Amino acid sequence: MKHLIIFIALKLLIVNCLFAQLRVEYESVRFIDNQHIQVFAKIQNLGGTTSAFIPYGNAWRYTFDWNNKQDYGRIDALLEYRLAGRNDTSYDLPTSITIKTWFGTSIAAEVIGNIQSTGASNFYRWELIFQVPTNALDISVDLFSYKRQIPNRSEVIEREKFASKEAILLSEKADSLFEAQNYSEAYKNYSKAYLIDNSILPKIRDNYLNASLYLGDDALEKNDIESSFIYYRQANRLSSTANLSVSKLNQRLINLYQIKADSEFEQSNYGNAYFFYNEIILLDPNHKFSKNQIVRIESRKRNPTTATMLSIMPGLGQFYNKENLEGVLFFAIGGLFLTSAIINLSNDDEGTYCGESIAKEEAKVSLYYYGALAVWSMYRARSQSNKYNESLITPNEEIKRFKIAFVQTHESIKLALRINF
């Protein structure tokens, strides 16, 4: 019987810990000024142990994919809203958290890392402050999956209605310009309309996409690489929600990348060229020219072991790495030390010092210096080879922006509070 009681107690304890629950009671959720929302809520642990993950501070996240919402993982305190004229949902983290402990004092979350629970019957009283844009609609607070909706402000609703009408007028103007084959002005008006109200996208998508492609092709023919990149990137974004043939867009991108790759290769910017040739292969794995160019670039790599072994004679490894000035310095200094050692060894009968010739002692010192210089030259030669090899396949940061891809991103979270209940 005793063992049965112990077994049941342990089982209840384990189940209680695994299935711990929190109780959330909202006291008030309100605007305290035009840009801040204050939340008062009581949180009670109903048994067991659980934890909260609440990033906070000057951190901001925004989902902007037109089709797919990215899963950011669990965060236990969020403000959700939609910006006027937008379909997607934005998320803000609390800018501050204050928690009142069981014995009545307040602790600012910014200055603590953990708060231990004092038992299942105790409430914590939380105050959270959120910053929210003035044009936010459909606002709700999500605290441990307990949501509280905030009524929309009438002035924001009216502002959205006005913006929607403006977007429609711009899109109609853009359609007329597109029909007149004035693709540049049509593109500008479609961009303005979408910026004002992104819910208009289904109506303007096809013409907006085709205008982007026409302008990208025209810029590419004029060898205006920067402009063609901008237009193709926009076309790539729009193509994710349209029925555009992927192969047609890919061929345009291949043409763009090859012009950039060949230009960078001719200027000996091999890391940048490697980047573009690799992008071409990602689009077309059978693109023979790009494969051959990548082989040519990789064949230029230097052998770190060869550079190291040559540097046994200081300077030779540097010459191998085309670091000629440094090679001259190492070779000259090494030559001086070696010459000094040879001269002193040939004159070792000119005197003695503690039973050993002075000349021989000076020769040993010169050889020590020569050895140290050789080690340094070997280390430098190996580092230079590795650095050069890395440069052959690493583009600069400016070139990386040319990669045309629609990737979801969000700004970094600066601080995170973990609370153990």
N, C-alpha and C positions, 0 to 999 in steps of 0.2 A: 504493500500500500504506500509506503514511504517513497519507494522508487517511482511509483506511478504519479504521485503528487509532484515530485521533482521534475519528472518528464513533462507533465502538463504545464508546469510553471515555465520551464525552459522553452517549450513550444510557443506558449503565449508571448513570452518575451521576444522570441525571434520574429514571430508574425507581427507583433506590435511594432518592432523596429523596421521591418521590411515594408509595412503598409501604414506608416505614420501619415497622419493627416493634419492639415492646418485649417483653422477656421478664420475667415476674414469677414469683418463687419466694417463697412464704410460709414464713417460719421458724416463726412462732407467732401464733395469734389466741386471746386468752384474756381472761377477766374478771380485772381487777386489784383490783376491789372490787365492791360491789353495783351500782354505777351506771356503771362505766367499763370499756371494752374497749381492750386494747392490741394493736396489730398491728405485727409485725416482718416486713418483706418486702425481698427484694433485687430491684432493677429494673435491667435491662441493655438498652442500646440496641443492636439488632442491625444497625445501619447506617443511613445517611442522617440526616435531621434530623426530629424531631417535637417536639411541645410538649404540656404538660399544663395543664389548667384545673382548679384545685382551690380552690373557695371553702372557707373555714374560719373558725373562731372561733365566737362565740355566734350562730349562724344555725341556723334550724330550718325544715323544709319538711314539709308534711303534705297528702297527697292525700285528699280526703274525698268526692269524687263517688261516688255509689252505682253508676253504670254506666260512666262514662268516666274513664280515667286521663289526666291532662294530661301532655303531653310537655314536660318542663322543659329539654330540651336536654342537651348532653353535659357531664357532670361526671365527672372521672376518679377520684374517691375518695368513696365513699358507704357508709353503713351502712344496710342495708335491714332492716325488721322489721315485724311486725304486733303491734299492741297486743292483749292478751287481750280477747276479746269483740268484736273488730272484724274485718271482712273486708278492709278497705282496707290498702294498704301505706304505711308511713311511711318517711321518709328523714331521716337525720341526717348532717351534715357533720362532718369531724374538728374537734375543738376545738384540736388542736395538731399540728404536723408538725415532725419533726427529720430532717435528711438528712445522712448521713455521706459526706464527699467522698472522692475516690479516694486522697488522701494521708493519710486517717485522721482528720481533724478533723471535728467536728460543727458544723453551722450550723443555728440555729433559723430556720424558714421565716418566722416573724413579722417578722424584721428584714432580710430580703432580698427583692429583687424577681425576680431571675433567677439561675439557676445554669447555667453553660455546660458542655456535655458535654466530656469530655476524650478521647473516642474510643469506637469501637464495642465494644471488649473490656472496658470498665470497668463494674463494678457500683456502683450506689448502694444503700446500706442505709438504708431508711426506717423510722422509728418514727411511727406515727399513734395518737392517743388519741381515742376516740369516747365521748361520753356517751350512755347509753341508759336509757330508763325501766325501772323494776324489774318492770313487768308486760309486758315485750317477749317475743314468741315468734317463731319462724321467722327468727332473726337470720342475716344473711349480710353479709360484707364484699365490696364490689365495687371492685376496684382495677384501673383500666385494662381493664375488662371481664373480669378474672380474678376469679372468685367463690370465697369460702371460707365454708361453712356452719358455724354454731356450734350445738352441741347445746342443745336447750331445757332449761330448769331445771325440775325436777320440781315444785317448789312453785308455779311460775307455771301449770303445766298443771292442777294441782289447784284453784288459785284460779279458773281459767277454767271448769272443770267446775261448780264451786259457783255461779259467777255465771250460767252458762247455765241452771241449774235455777231460780235466783231469777227470771231474766227470764221463763221459761216460766210460773211461778206468777203473776207480775204480769200477763202478757198474758191468762191465763185469767180473772183477776179483772177485768181491763179489759173483756174480752168480755161478762162477765155484766153489768157496769155499762152497757155500750153497749146491750145488749138491753133493759135497764130504762130506757133513754133518759136515763140520768144521764151526759150527754156530758162534762160538766166533769170528773168524777172519772175517767171512762174515758180522757179525754185525758191526764190526769196520770199514770195508770198505764201507758199506752202509751209516754209519753215516758220514764218511768223504765226500762221494760223495754228500750227501744231504746238508752238511754244505757248500760245495763249490757252488752248484747250486741246489736250491730247486725245480726248474722246472722239475727235473728228478724224482720227487716223484711218478708220475703215473707208471713209468717203474719199479721202485724198491719196490713199496709199499708192495705187497703181500709177497715176500721173506723177506723183512726187518721186517715185522710184525711177520711172523712165526719164524724167527730167535730170535726175542725178546721173544716170548712165550716159545720156546725151552729152552733158557737160563734162563728165569724166573722160569720155572718148575724145571730145574736142580738145580738152586740155592736154591729153596724152599725145595727140597728133601734133600739137604745137610745142611739144617737149616741156610743157609746164607741169613738172612732176608734182610739185607741192599742191597745186590746185586739183590735179587728177586724183591725188591721194584723198583729199577732203571729200570730193564727190563720190568716189568709189567706196569710201568708208561709210558714208551715209547710205549708199545703195545697199551695202552689205547689211546694215542694220535693218533696213526696210525689207530686204529679201527674206529675212527670218519669219516674216508674217505674210509673205506674198507667194504667188505661184511662179516665181521666176526660175528658169532653168539654172540650176547651180553651175553646170558646165560652162554656160555663157558668161556668167559673172567670173568664174574661176579663170577663164581665158583672158579676160580683161586684166585681172589681177596679175596673172603670169606675165603679160606684156609689160605692165607697170614695174613689177619687181625685176624683170630682166634688164630693163633700161637702167634702173638704179644699180643693180649688181654689176653690170659691165662697166658702168662709170666708176664705181668704187674700186673695181679690180684694176682698171687702167691707172688709177691714182695710187695704187699699192696700198689701199685701205682694205686689207684682206679680211679683217674681222667683220667689217660692214658688208663686204661682198659675200662672205660665207653666210651671213645671216639671210640675205636676200635669195641666194641660190637654194638655201635650205627651205625657205618659205615656198619656193617654186616646187620643190620636190614634195612638200606636204600637200600641195594642190594637185600635182601630177607626178606620182611616183616613177613614171617611165620617162621623165624628161632627161634625155641623155646628156644634153649640153651642160645642164646644171650639175649633174653627177660628175662629169669630167672636170668641171671647174673646181668642184669641191676636192676632188683627188689632187688637182694641181696645187691647190692651197695647202692641203695637208702634207704634200710632198716637200713643202718648204720648211717643215719643222726641223729644228736642230736637235741633235742628240745630246741630252744633258750629260751622259756618261762620257762621251767623246770630249766634250768641253771640259769636263772635270779632269780627265786624264792628261789632256794637253797642258793643263795649268800646272802640272808638276814643274814645267818650265814657266814661271810666272809671265803672264802676258799672252801666251799662245792661245789659251782658252778664250780670252777677250777678242783676239784677232778672228778666231773661229766664229764668234758671235757678232762680228762686224762692229765691235766696240773698240774702234782703232785707237782713239785717244787714250782711253784707259789701258789698252793693251801696251801702248808705247811707254806709259808711266810704269806699269808693272815690269815690263821687260827691262827698262833702263835701270830701275832700282835693283831688280834682281841681278842684273849684270854687274852692278857696282859691288854688291855683297859677294858675289861669286868671284869676281876679279880680285877683291881684297883678300879673300880666303886663299886663292891660289898664290898670290904674291907673298903672303905671310908664310905659307907652307914652304915656299922656295927659299925663304930667308930665316929658317928656324934655328940657325946656329949663331944668331947675333947676341944672344944673352939668355939667361935662365931666370925663372921666377918660381921659387919653391920647388926646385927639381925639374921644372918643365920650362921649355923655351918660351920666351915672351911672344915671339912671332906665332908659335903654334897656338898659344892661348887666344891671341887675337883672331886667328883663323877660325877657331871653334866658335867664337862669338859671332863672326860674320856668317858662318854656316847656320847658326841658330836663327839669326835674323832672316836668312834666305829661306829656311824651312817655314818660319812663321808667315813670311810673305807668300810662299807657295800655297800654304793652307788657305790663306785669305783669298788668293787668286782663284783657287779651286772652288771655294764657296761662292764667290761672286760669279764665276763662269756658269756654275750649275743654276744659280738663281736667275741669271740673265736668260739662259736657254729656256727654262720653264716659263718665265714671264713672256718671252717672245712667242713661244708655242701657244700660250693662252691668248695672246693678242690676235693670233691668226683666226680664231674662231669666236672671239668675243666682240660684239659690236659696241659702239658707244651709245650712251643713253639717248641721244638725239635720234639716232637711227632706229632704235627700238620702237619709237612712236609710230613708225611706218607700218607696223604690223596691223593689218586691217582685220579686226576681230571684235565682235560685240560681247564683251565680257562683263559680268556683273561685279561690281565692287562696292565697298562701303568704307567709310573712314574708320580709322583705328579707334579703339576704345582706350581711353587714357588710364582709367582707374577701375578697379573691381573690388567689391566688398563681398566677402564670404561670411555668412552668419550661421553659426551652429545653434540649433534649437535643442 
